[in-house]
Structure formats: structure tokens, C-alpha cells
Amino acid sequence: MSFIVGVVLALIVGVSTTFIGLDRDRALYPVVMIVIASYYALFSVLGGSTQILITELAVAAVFIGFAFAGFKFSLWLVVSALAAHGVFDFVHAHFYSKPGVPTCWPSFCLAYDVVAAAYLAWLLAGKRVRAHAG
């Protein structure tokens, strides 16, 4: 169920931001990537693990770096980061403990991130959003 909710929510957010015109600003999806990257740090705080928080902050820094680079150079980097984060969500628990992470989160976030990446790729391929900073 969480996978389906992730897919549907990503489509609702993507389509509604396009309809309203929020995605005309190249900053929208990099900001979405930054917010997405911060969730595991939040879960570490909720789980009470300082050691995991430090690890999560380092991982978030990588994804935030891709968001910054994507905004400055090409939103295709953000597409890649969103998709990579979705895969990270799915395999995250196999690398280290995940205190505070809800059990439904990996499948929800995998679905959301991959669908958001696909939607942004569709916007970029159709030239509905400018890929490169100008």
C-alpha cells in the first residue's frame, strides 16, 4: 500500500506543480531533493542515535550536493539524484541500522523518488522545464 501511495502522491505533486506553474522555476526540484535528503537525518533524531545521525548527514550532504549542482548546471543531475535516492531508500537498511524510520518508509520513498525522477525527466525531455541554467 505504501508503494501505491508513493506513486500516487508523486504524480499528484508533479502534476499540480505543473498546473500551478511552480515548476517553471528551475529551483523546485532541487529544493524537493534537499527536503527528501533530510528525512533520514530526522528519523535518526527520532530514533535517538547520534552516530547514525552523523552518517545520515553525510549521506544527505551528497544528495544535497547533487541538488545544488543540478540547479547550477543541469536538472538532469537532479533526475539522477532522485532516482538514486529511491534506490538508496530501498537498500538503506542493508547497510546500517535505521532507528526511527517507519516500516512503510522504504517502499513509499522508493516509489515517490523514482516517480518524481521520471516526471522531472519527462518535463525536461519535453522541454517544459529548462534543463540547464541560463
C-alpha positions as CSV (number, residue, x, y, z in Angstrom):
1,M,0.0,0.0,0.0
2,S,2.8,2.4,0.8
3,F,4.3,1.9,-2.6
4,I,1.0,2.8,-4.3
5,V,0.6,5.9,-2.1
6,G,4.2,7.0,-3.0
7,V,3.4,6.7,-6.7
8,V,0.1,8.5,-6.5
9,L,1.4,11.3,-4.3
10,A,4.4,11.9,-6.5
11,L,2.1,12.2,-9.5
12,I,-0.3,14.5,-7.7
13,V,2.5,16.7,-6.6
14,G,4.2,16.7,-10.0
15,V,1.0,17.4,-12.0
16,S,-0.3,20.0,-9.6
17,T,3.0,21.9,-9.5
18,T,3.0,21.9,-13.3
19,F,-0.6,23.0,-13.4
20,I,0.0,25.9,-11.0
21,G,3.3,26.8,-12.7
22,L,5.6,26.2,-9.8
23,D,7.9,24.0,-11.9
24,R,8.6,26.9,-14.2
25,D,11.2,27.9,-11.7
26,R,14.2,25.6,-12.0
27,A,14.6,25.6,-8.2
28,L,11.6,23.5,-7.5
29,Y,13.0,20.0,-8.0
30,P,16.4,20.8,-6.4
31,V,14.5,22.0,-3.3
32,V,12.4,18.8,-3.3
33,M,15.7,16.8,-3.5
34,I,17.0,18.8,-0.5
35,V,13.9,18.1,1.6
36,I,13.9,14.4,0.6
37,A,17.6,14.1,1.6
38,S,16.9,15.5,5.0
39,Y,14.3,12.9,6.1
40,Y,16.7,10.2,7.3
41,A,18.5,12.7,9.5
42,L,15.1,13.5,11.0
43,F,14.5,9.8,11.5
44,S,17.9,9.5,13.3
45,V,16.9,12.2,15.7
46,L,13.6,10.5,16.3
47,G,15.4,7.2,16.8
48,G,17.8,8.8,19.3
49,S,21.0,7.8,17.5
50,T,23.8,10.4,17.3
51,Q,26.1,8.0,15.5
52,I,23.5,7.2,12.8
53,L,22.6,11.0,12.6
54,I,26.2,11.7,11.6
55,T,26.1,9.0,8.9
56,E,22.8,10.3,7.6
57,L,24.0,13.9,7.5
58,A,27.0,12.7,5.4
59,V,24.7,10.8,3.0
60,A,22.3,13.8,2.9
61,A,25.2,16.1,2.0
62,V,25.9,14.0,-1.1
63,F,22.3,14.3,-2.3
64,I,22.2,18.0,-1.4
65,G,25.4,18.5,-3.4
66,F,23.7,16.9,-6.4
67,A,20.7,19.2,-5.9
68,F,23.0,22.3,-5.8
69,A,25.0,21.1,-8.9
70,G,21.7,20.3,-10.7
71,F,20.4,23.7,-10.1
72,K,23.6,25.4,-11.1
73,F,24.3,23.2,-14.2
74,S,21.7,20.7,-15.3
75,L,18.5,19.4,-13.8
76,W,19.4,16.0,-15.2
77,L,21.6,15.7,-12.2
78,V,18.5,16.1,-10.0
79,V,16.8,13.4,-12.0
80,S,19.7,11.1,-11.3
81,A,19.8,12.1,-7.6
82,L,16.1,11.5,-7.1
83,A,16.3,8.1,-8.8
84,A,19.4,7.2,-6.8
85,H,17.8,8.2,-3.6
86,G,14.9,6.0,-4.4
87,V,17.2,3.0,-4.8
88,F,19.0,4.1,-1.6
89,D,15.7,4.1,0.3
90,F,15.2,0.5,-0.8
91,V,18.6,-0.8,0.2
92,H,19.3,1.6,3.1
93,A,18.6,-0.9,5.9
94,H,21.0,-3.4,4.4
95,F,24.0,-1.1,5.1
96,Y,23.4,0.2,8.6
97,S,20.7,0.4,11.3
98,K,17.8,2.7,10.8
99,P,16.4,3.8,14.1
100,G,13.3,6.0,13.8
101,V,12.4,5.0,10.2
102,P,8.8,3.9,9.8
103,T,8.5,0.4,8.4
104,C,6.5,1.7,5.4
105,W,9.0,4.4,4.5
106,P,11.4,2.5,2.2
107,S,8.7,1.4,-0.2
108,F,6.9,4.7,0.0
109,C,10.0,6.7,-0.6
110,L,11.3,4.4,-3.4
111,A,8.1,4.9,-5.2
112,Y,7.9,8.6,-4.6
113,D,11.5,9.3,-5.6
114,V,11.5,7.2,-8.7
115,V,8.2,8.6,-10.0
116,A,9.3,12.2,-9.2
117,A,12.6,11.5,-11.1
118,A,10.6,10.1,-14.1
119,Y,8.2,13.0,-14.0
120,L,11.1,15.6,-14.0
121,A,12.8,13.6,-16.8
122,W,9.5,13.8,-18.8
123,L,9.3,17.6,-18.2
124,L,13.0,18.0,-19.3
125,A,12.7,15.8,-22.3
126,G,9.6,17.6,-23.5
127,K,11.3,21.0,-22.9
128,R,8.6,22.0,-20.5
129,V,11.3,22.9,-17.9
130,R,14.7,24.3,-18.8
131,A,17.4,21.7,-18.0
132,H,20.4,24.0,-18.0
133,A,21.0,27.2,-16.1
134,G,20.9,30.1,-18.4
